Amino acid sequence: MDDGWLFIAYFTSSEDCDTYGTFSISGNIADVSIRDGVPSYEVSDSPLALFYNYGDATLNADIDSWHLIEDKSKKVADMTLGSNIMKGAIILQTSKDRKTWVDVNTITNAFSDTPIRTSSIYSTSDVELINGCFYRVVVIYETRIRTEDGPFILPDKFDYKKYAEVYEFYAYIDTGETSAIDPNQTYNLGSKVRVENFDGYSGSTTIDKKDAHYGWELGRFFVSGYTDEVKNTNGDMVFLKNVGDKVTLWFKLNENINALRGNEKLSITADTEGYDQYFETPKMNFGRGVLIIRYTNHNNVQQEPTIYTNYLEANATVGADTKIQLFEEGDYEVALDYEVTSDELIDKIGHYRIFLRFSVRNGNCMVYPFDVVTGSELTNSSMTENGFRLDLAMSRYLKVNIKREVLKDSADGLIEDTRFNGPAKDGAKYTDDGIYTITVQNEYTNQLTVKKIYVGTNSVLRAYMTTGLSIPEINALLAQGAIISDDGTIHLASITPPAEQPSEDETPVATSEQPTTNEPGTESHQVENKPDTGFTSPTIISAGVCIIALGIVAFIVMKKRKTPTLNDNTEDKGGVDK
């Protein structure tokens, strides 16, 4: 360390400490632990904002108090700044291992502003958090106090102090991924070109044997975490994901950027005035490799590109698989622009570019209807009186069509009538009565899903949904006396013929059944299926028998009275006896 610097290390917030200001972090922190001796923060989502807030008391203190002064040096310990420290400097560094630190951002003359700074000094990036990153904030400044008022023209005497406040912590996002990558489920993308437009990294020229980049690759991009892949009509890869899949883009650095191919005279150098013509970026300090990612959503709206400067130095590790980003549905374009310098070639500096384009789509072919009142999910053939809304579960690229049918009166009775047949959208609500046929198609898997939902209380439509019968078939059953229950099932009319009734000129004849004698240990169960004729009562049967018996007796008596004797048959022959 340089003489005169007072280093104060803080691994937590500097609140209530004797410091120039207060260092703090802000974000969705899910868990706090310790890693390599410093606080470790698990972040639920990025970014994590870093703050160093301060007042102006030291800046505006009088000469006889400790007050801030300008430090016109550029060096502190082993760090050399790009400009003079002046009234304080804030240096932000990152590290993958807490051994090698990379300068990410430097603010010089930091404490000269009034009012005081309240904005963040840095926001973490996705690349840093999904791989895990150490952060170090160094706050440096110099103060002095007058110890003796110089007499006459002699200078005053002062005491000086140089401070360096150091804050360190580790931050990461738990992506839920396993550390192992299935080598059978990865896909390499992109290839290097030497650009024709040197500053703008556009166009391409041939990489010949005299080129410094001939015959070797700096690294490779690859995608993992998908279920299947296909090519679209443009020939670009489309990665299909299912529930639980985490489609991830990785970069594997093959070479030591300080000694490419093991040659210290061949290295990746910083391009301080580069721009990317394709993404239309402004001219900036790319550092040692710039990574650019642009996302286009399902509405074909291009988002502003995300730019990671100094990517190769700050984020990539030789031989390691470095996560870049987890991807949801959409279209993506990625470029890595970098500068190679060779001290052994006449054409010392070359600009190169690796570009890739791919898409991510959900591999399912599902749509989820939910009751608009109860919120419960409706399955195929469900019925609701309230209506339903559609949820595409974030599958923005499915083709969804919906058809609504109702019943109309016609000469043939109730018939189906289509009232709507067209595309549907996520979140749409349908509350009008009718039968809705929802058809979902995934153009990348060629799968088709059909669901039917009934809205309303019409019994015929309920039966149509439940039984699968056509409307004419249901109408025919209703004409025969069938009944439709609330759940849509059909109960057919009874087909048992009615009992025959005796004609007016016939005397009813009572019949009785002989009881069935059961064997010991057995039971007999009979179900009476005959209609009640009115002659089953024992009293009525007995009376009927008596009446019949009396009738037979009377008939016999009358018959005897009418039978002639032998004398009755002899004719009178003049009184002559025979």
C-alpha positions in Angstrom: 0.0 0.0 0.0 1.1 3.6 -0.6 2.4 5.5 2.4 -0.1 7.8 3.9 -3.3 5.8 3.0 -5.5 4.7 5.8 -7.4 1.6 4.6 -10.6 0.8 6.4 -12.3 -2.4 5.4 -16.1 -2.7 5.8 -17.8 -5.9 4.8 -21.3 -4.7 5.7 -23.1 -1.3 5.7 -21.1 1.6 6.9 -24.0 3.1 8.8 -22.9 4.6 12.2 -19.3 4.3 11.2 -16.7 7.1 10.9 -16.8 7.3 7.2 -17.3 10.0 4.6 -20.7 8.6 3.6 -22.9 5.5 3.9 -22.6 2.5 1.6 -25.8 0.4 1.1 -27.3 -2.1 -1.4 -30.9 -2.3 -2.5 -32.8 -5.1 -4.1 -35.0 -8.2 -3.6 -32.7 -10.1 -1.2 -34.0 -13.6 -0.5 -31.2 -14.8 1.8 -28.1 -13.6 3.6 -25.1 -15.8 4.4 -21.2 -15.7 4.4 -19.0 -16.6 1.4 -15.2 -16.5 1.6 -15.4 -14.3 4.7 -17.8 -11.6 3.2 -21.5 -11.2 3.2 -23.3 -13.2 0.5 -26.7 -12.1 -0.8 -29.1 -14.3 -2.7 -31.1 -12.0 -5.0 -34.6 -12.9 -6.0 -34.4 -10.9 -9.2 -32.0 -8.4 -10.7 -30.8 -5.8 -10.6 -29.1 -5.1 -7.3 -28.4 -1.4 -6.8 -25.3 -0.1 -5.0 -25.4 3.3 -3.2 -22.9 5.5 -1.6 -24.8 8.5 -0.1 -22.9 11.3 1.6 -23.4 14.8 3.0 -21.5 18.0 2.3 -20.4 18.7 5.9 -16.7 17.7 5.3 -16.8 19.4 1.9 -17.9 22.8 3.3 -16.0 22.5 6.7 -13.8 25.5 7.6 -10.1 25.4 7.4 -9.6 24.7 11.1 -11.7 21.5 10.8 -11.1 18.4 8.9 -12.2 19.3 5.4 -12.1 17.7 1.9 -9.3 18.8 -0.4 -8.3 18.0 -4.0 -6.0 15.1 -4.5 -4.3 15.4 -7.9 -2.8 12.0 -7.9 -4.0 9.0 -9.9 -2.7 6.1 -7.9 -3.8 4.4 -4.7 -2.3 1.2 -3.6 -2.0 -1.0 -6.7 -4.7 0.8 -8.6 -4.1 3.5 -11.2 -7.0 5.7 -12.2 -7.7 7.2 -15.6 -7.8 10.7 -14.1 -7.0 12.6 -11.0 -8.8 11.7 -7.8 -9.6 15.4 -7.0 -12.3 15.7 -4.3 -12.8 12.0 -3.8 -13.2 9.0 -6.0 -15.5 5.9 -6.0 -14.1 2.7 -7.6 -16.3 -0.3 -8.3 -14.6 -3.6 -9.0 -15.8 -7.2 -9.7 -14.2 -10.6 -9.4 -15.1 -14.2 -10.1 -12.8 -15.6 -7.4 -12.0 -12.6 -5.1 -8.4 -12.8 -6.3 -8.3 -11.0 -9.6 -10.3 -7.8 -9.6 -11.6 -5.9 -12.7 -12.4 -2.2 -12.7 -16.0 -1.8 -13.8 -16.7 1.8 -13.0 -14.8 4.8 -11.6 -16.2 8.1 -10.5 -13.6 10.8 -9.9 -14.1 14.2 -8.2 -17.1 12.4 -6.7 -17.8 14.5 -3.7 -17.7 17.9 -5.2 -21.4 17.9 -6.1 -24.0 19.8 -4.1 -26.7 18.6 -3.4 -25.4 15.2 -2.3 -25.5 12.1 -4.5 -28.6 9.9 -3.9 -28.6 7.9 -7.2 -27.0 4.4 -7.4 -23.4 4.2 -8.4 -23.9 0.8 -10.1 -26.5 -1.8 -10.9 -25.6 -5.4 -11.2 -26.0 -7.3 -14.4 -27.7 -10.6 -15.2 -24.5 -12.1 -16.3 -22.8 -11.3 -13.0 -25.6 -12.5 -10.8 -26.5 -15.8 -12.5 -22.8 -16.8 -12.3 -22.2 -15.3 -8.9 -19.9 -12.3 -8.4 -17.8 -10.6 -5.8 -18.1 -6.8 -5.6 -15.7 -4.4 -4.1 -16.4 -0.7 -3.7 -13.4 1.5 -2.8 -14.0 5.1 -1.6 -10.9 7.3 -1.5 -10.5 10.9 -0.5 -8.0 13.2 1.3 -8.7 15.7 4.1 -6.7 18.2 6.0 -6.9 20.5 9.0 -4.9 23.7 9.8 -2.7 23.1 12.9 -0.9 26.4 12.9 -1.6 29.8 11.4 1.5 30.9 9.5 2.8 34.3 10.6 3.0 37.1 8.1 3.7 35.6 4.7 4.7 32.2 5.9 2.3 29.3 4.9 -0.1 27.7 7.4 0.7 24.3 8.7 -1.7 21.4 8.1 -2.2 17.8 9.0 -3.3 15.5 6.2 -5.1 12.2 6.1 -5.8 9.9 3.1 -8.7 7.5 3.5 -9.6 4.4 1.5 -12.9 2.8 2.6 -13.3 -0.7 1.2 -16.6 -2.6 1.0 -16.9 -6.2 -0.2 -19.8 -8.6 -0.7 -20.9 -11.5 -2.9 -24.2 -11.6 -4.8 -25.9 -14.3 -6.9 -29.3 -15.5 -8.2 -30.3 -19.1 -7.5 -31.6 -20.1 -11.0 -32.6 -23.6 -9.8 -30.4 -25.2 -12.4 -28.2 -28.2 -11.7 -24.5 -27.6 -12.1 -24.2 -30.4 -14.7 -25.1 -29.8 -18.3 -26.4 -32.7 -20.4 -23.9 -32.8 -23.3 -26.5 -34.6 -25.4 -28.9 -31.7 -25.0 -26.8 -28.7 -26.0 -26.6 -26.9 -29.3 -23.7 -24.8 -30.6 -24.4 -21.5 -32.3 -22.5 -18.8 -34.1 -19.1 -18.6 -35.9 -16.4 -15.9 -36.0 -15.8 -13.5 -38.9 -13.2 -10.8 -39.4 -15.2 -7.6 -39.9 -14.8 -5.4 -42.9 -15.9 -2.2 -41.2 -13.2 -1.9 -38.5 -14.9 0.6 -36.1 -18.5 -0.5 -36.7 -18.0 -4.3 -36.7 -20.0 -4.9 -39.8 -19.4 -6.8 -43.0 -16.9 -9.7 -43.3 -13.7 -10.5 -45.0 -11.8 -13.8 -45.4 -9.6 -15.1 -42.6 -6.6 -16.3 -44.5 -3.4 -17.9 -43.3 -1.7 -14.6 -42.6 -4.5 -13.6 -40.2 -3.8 -13.7 -36.5 -7.1 -15.5 -35.9 -6.5 -18.2 -38.4 -7.1 -21.8 -37.3 -8.4 -21.3 -33.8 -11.5 -20.2 -31.9 -11.7 -17.8 -29.0 -14.7 -19.7 -27.6 -18.2 -21.0 -28.4 -21.8 -20.1 -27.6 -24.2 -22.9 -26.8 -27.8 -23.4 -25.6 -29.0 -25.9 -23.0 -32.1 -26.6 -21.0 -34.5 -27.1 -23.8 -36.7 -30.2 -24.7 -36.4 -30.1 -28.5 -35.2 -28.0 -31.4 -36.4 -27.3 -34.9 -35.6 -24.8 -37.6 -38.0 -22.1 -38.7 -38.6 -21.0 -42.3 -35.5 -18.7 -42.1 -33.3 -21.5 -41.1 -32.8 -20.2 -37.6 -32.9 -22.6 -34.6 -36.1 -22.6 -32.5 -35.7 -24.2 -29.0 -38.8 -25.7 -27.6 -39.3 -25.6 -23.8 -41.7 -27.3 -21.5 -42.8 -26.6 -17.9 -39.6 -26.7 -15.7 -37.2 -26.1 -18.6 -34.7 -23.3 -18.3 -33.3 -22.4 -21.7 -29.9 -20.9 -21.1 -27.3 -19.4 -23.3 -23.7 -20.1 -22.3 -20.2 -19.0 -23.4 -17.2 -21.2 -23.0 -13.9 -19.3 -23.3 -11.2 -21.5 -24.9 -8.2 -19.1 -24.7 -6.4 -17.0 -22.1 -7.1 -13.5 -23.4 -3.7 -12.3 -22.2 -1.8 -15.0 -24.1 -3.9 -16.3 -27.0 -2.6 -19.7 -28.3 -0.1 -19.5 -25.4 1.6 -16.5 -27.0 2.0 -13.5 -24.8 2.4 -11.3 -27.9 -1.1 -12.3 -29.1 -3.9 -11.0 -26.9 -7.4 -9.5 -26.6 -7.0 -5.8 -26.3 -9.5 -3.0 -25.3 -11.3 -1.2 -28.1 -12.0 2.2 -26.6 -13.9 3.6 -29.5 -16.1 0.9 -31.0 -19.7 0.7 -32.1 -21.9 -2.0 -33.5 -23.5 -1.0 -36.8 -26.1 -3.8 -36.8 -27.4 -2.9 -33.4 -26.9 0.8 -34.0 -25.0 1.3 -30.7 -23.3 4.6 -29.9 -19.5 4.8 -30.0 -18.2 3.6 -26.6 -15.4 1.9 -24.8 -16.0 -1.7 -25.5 -13.2 -2.8 -23.3 -11.9 -6.3 -23.9 -14.9 -7.7 -25.8 -18.4 -6.4 -25.8 -21.5 -8.7 -25.6 -24.7 -7.4 -27.1 -28.1 -9.1 -26.8 -31.4 -7.9 -28.3 -34.8 -9.4 -27.7 -37.9 -9.2 -29.9 -41.2 -10.0 -28.3 -44.3 -11.8 -29.7 -45.6 -8.4 -31.0 -42.4 -8.1 -33.1 -41.3 -5.2 -31.0 -37.5 -5.0 -30.7 -36.3 -4.0 -27.3 -33.2 -1.9 -26.7 -30.1 -4.1 -26.8 -28.5 -5.1 -23.5 -24.7 -4.3 -23.7 -22.1 -5.9 -21.5 -18.8 -4.1 -22.0 -15.4 -5.7 -21.1 -17.2 -9.0 -21.1 -14.2 -11.3 -21.7 -12.2 -9.8 -18.9 -14.9 -9.3 -16.3 -17.2 -12.3 -16.8 -15.6 -15.1 -18.8 -13.3 -17.7 -17.3 -11.0 -19.8 -19.3 -12.4 -23.4 -19.7 -15.5 -22.6 -17.7 -19.1 -22.6 -18.9 -20.3 -19.1 -18.2 -24.0 -18.5 -18.1 -25.1 -15.5 -20.0 -28.9 -15.4 -19.7 -32.0 -17.5 -19.1 -34.5 -17.1 -21.9 -38.3 -17.1 -22.1 -40.3 -17.1 -25.4 -39.1 -14.6 -28.0 -36.6 -14.0 -30.7 -32.9 -13.2 -29.8 -29.9 -11.8 -31.5 -26.5 -12.0 -29.9 -23.1 -10.6 -30.9 -19.6 -10.7 -29.3 -17.3 -8.0 -30.8 -13.6 -8.1 -29.8 -10.2 -6.9 -30.8 -7.2 -9.1 -31.3 -3.7 -7.5 -31.3 -0.5 -9.3 -32.5 2.9 -7.8 -31.9 4.4 -10.1 -34.5 2.3 -9.2 -37.6 2.4 -6.2 -39.8 -1.4 -6.0 -39.6 -1.3 -5.9 -35.9 -4.9 -5.2 -35.0 -8.0 -7.1 -36.2 -11.6 -6.8 -35.2 -13.8 -9.9 -35.1 -17.4 -10.8 -34.4 -19.4 -13.9 -33.4 -23.0 -13.4 -34.3 -26.0 -15.8 -33.6 -29.7 -15.7 -33.9 -32.3 -18.0 -32.3 -35.8 -18.3 -30.9 -37.5 -19.8 -27.9 -41.0 -21.2 -27.9 -43.2 -23.1 -25.5 -43.5 -26.7 -26.7 -47.0 -27.3 -25.2 -50.2 -26.9 -27.1 -52.5 -25.9 -24.2 -55.0 -23.2 -23.3 -56.6 -23.0 -19.9 -60.2 -21.7 -19.5 -61.2 -20.4 -16.0 -64.6 -19.6 -14.7 -65.0 -15.8 -14.5 -66.7 -15.9 -11.1 -65.2 -18.8 -9.2 -61.8 -18.8 -10.9 -61.8 -22.6 -11.1 -60.2 -24.2 -14.1 -62.7 -25.7 -16.6 -61.8 -28.9 -18.3 -63.0 -30.2 -21.7 -66.8 -30.5 -21.9 -67.3 -28.4 -18.7 -70.5 -26.4 -18.2 -70.7 -23.0 -16.5 -73.5 -20.4 -16.2 -70.9 -17.6 -15.6 -68.7 -17.6 -18.6 -65.0 -18.1 -18.8 -61.7 -16.4 -19.6 -58.7 -17.8 -21.6 -55.2 -18.2 -20.1 -52.5 -19.1 -22.6 -50.0 -19.7 -19.7 -47.5 -17.2 -21.4 -47.5 -19.2 -24.6 -47.6 -16.2 -26.9 -47.0 -18.0 -30.2 -49.9 -20.5 -30.2 -52.6 -20.1 -32.8 -55.9 -20.2 -30.8 -59.3 -20.2 -32.5 -62.7 -20.1 -30.8 -66.2 -21.0 -32.3 -69.5 -20.1 -30.6 -72.6 -22.0 -31.4 -76.2 -21.4 -30.2 -79.6 -23.1 -30.8 -82.1 -21.5 -33.2 -85.7 -22.4 -34.0 -86.3 -23.8 -37.5 -88.9 -25.7 -39.4 -87.1 -28.9 -38.2 -87.0 -27.7 -34.5 -84.0 -26.5 -32.7 -80.8 -26.5 -34.8 -77.2 -25.4 -34.3 -76.2 -21.9 -35.5 -72.6 -20.6 -35.5 -72.5 -17.0 -34.2 -68.7 -16.5 -34.0 -65.7 -18.3 -35.4 -62.3 -16.6 -35.2 -59.0 -16.1 -33.4 -58.9 -15.7 -29.6 -56.4 -13.9 -27.4 -54.9 -14.3 -24.0 -57.2 -13.1 -21.2 -60.3 -12.8 -23.4 -63.6 -13.3 -21.6 -66.7 -15.1 -23.0 -70.0 -14.8 -21.1 -72.7 -15.1 -23.9 -74.7 -18.3 -23.9 -73.5 -21.0 -26.3 -71.2 -23.9 -27.0 -67.6 -22.8 -27.4 -65.1 -24.9 -29.3 -61.5 -23.9 -28.5 -58.9 -25.1 -31.0 -55.2 -24.6 -30.2 -52.4 -25.3 -32.6 -48.6 -25.2 -32.1 -47.0 -24.6 -35.5 -43.6 -25.8 -34.3 -44.8 -29.2 -33.0 -47.8 -29.6 -35.3 -49.9 -30.6 -32.3 -53.6 -29.7 -32.0 -55.8 -29.5 -28.9 -59.6 -29.1 -28.9 -61.7 -28.2 -25.9 -65.5 -27.5 -25.6 -67.0 -25.3 -23.0 -70.8 -24.7 -22.5 -72.0 -21.4 -21.1 -75.6 -21.1 -20.1 -78.6 -23.2 -18.8 -80.2 -24.6 -22.0 -80.9 -28.3 -21.3 -80.5 -29.4 -24.9 -77.1 -27.8 -25.1 -76.1 -29.4 -21.8 -77.1 -32.8 -23.2 -75.2 -32.1 -26.4 -72.1 -31.4 -24.3 -72.5 -34.4 -22.0 -73.7 -37.2 -24.3 -72.0 -36.3 -27.6 -75.3 -36.8 -29.4 -76.3 -34.5 -32.2 -79.0 -31.9 -31.7 -81.4 -33.8 -34.1 -80.8 -37.0 -32.1 -81.5 -35.2 -28.8 -84.7 -33.6 -30.2 -85.9 -37.1 -31.3 -85.5 -38.5 -27.9 -87.3 -35.6 -26.3 -90.2 -36.2 -28.7 -90.3 -39.7 -27.4 -90.7 -38.4 -23.8 -87.0 -38.4 -22.7 -86.0 -36.1 -19.9 -82.7 -34.2 -19.6 -81.2 -33.8 -16.0 -79.2 -30.8 -14.8 -75.9 -32.5 -15.5 -76.9 -33.1 -19.2 -77.6 -36.8 -19.0 -80.6 -38.1 -20.8 -83.2 -40.4 -19.1 -85.2 -42.3 -21.7 -89.0 -42.7 -21.5 -90.3 -46.1 -20.1 -90.8 -48.8 -22.8 -93.1 -51.2 -20.7 -96.5 -51.6 -22.5 -99.6 -50.6 -20.5 -101.8 -53.3 -18.8 -104.8 -54.6 -20.8 -108.1 -53.5 -19.3 -111.2 -55.8 -19.6 -113.9 -54.8 -22.0 -117.3 -53.7 -20.8 -119.0 -57.0 -21.7 -116.5 -59.2 -20.0 -116.6 -60.3 -16.4 -113.3 -59.6 -14.7 -111.7 -62.8 -13.7 -109.6 -62.6 -10.6 -106.3 -64.5 -10.5 -104.2 -65.3 -7.6 -100.6 -66.4 -7.6 -99.5 -69.4 -5.5 -96.9 -68.4 -3.0 -93.5 -69.7 -3.7 -92.3 -72.1 -1.1 -88.7 -71.3 -0.2 -86.2 -74.0 0.8 -84.9 -73.7 4.3 -82.0 -71.2 4.5 -83.0 -69.4 1.3 -84.8 -66.2 0.6 -87.0 -65.1 -2.2 -87.2 -61.6 -3.6 -89.9 -60.7 -6.0 -90.5 -57.5 -7.9 -94.1 -56.9 -8.9 -94.1 -55.6 -12.4 -97.8 -56.2 -13.3 -100.1 -53.2 -13.2 -102.6 -53.0 -10.4 -106.0 -54.2 -11.8 -108.1 -53.7 -8.7 -108.6 -57.5 -8.0 -105.8 -58.2 -5.8 -107.5 -57.5 -2.4 -108.4 -60.8 -0.5 -111.9 -59.4 0.5 -112.8 -58.6 -3.1 -111.6 -62.0 -4.3 -113.7 -63.9 -1.7 -116.8 -61.8 -2.6 -116.2 -62.6 -6.3 -116.0 -66.3 -5.6 -119.2 -66.3 -3.6 -121.1 -64.4 -6.3 -119.9 -66.8 -8.9 -120.9 -69.8 -6.8 -124.4 -68.5 -6.2 -124.7 -67.8 -9.8 -123.8 -71.4 -10.7 -126.4 -72.8 -8.1 -129.1 -70.6 -9.5 -128.3 -71.7 -13.0 -128.6 -75.4 -12.0 -132.0 -74.9 -10.3 -133.4 -73.1 -13.3 -132.1 -75.7 -15.5 -133.9 -78.5 -13.6 -137.2 -76.6 -13.8 -137.0 -76.5 -17.5 -136.2 -80.3 -17.9 -139.5 -82.2 -19.2 -140.6 -85.6 -17.6 -141.5 -88.6 -19.6 -145.3 -87.9 -19.3 -144.7 -84.5 -20.6 -143.6 -85.9 -23.9 -146.8 -88.2 -24.4 -149.3 -86.8 -26.8 -153.1 -87.0 -25.9 -154.5 -89.7 -28.3 -158.2 -89.3 -27.4 -157.7 -90.5 -23.8 -156.7 -94.0 -24.9 -154.2 -95.3 -22.3 -151.1 -96.9 -23.5 
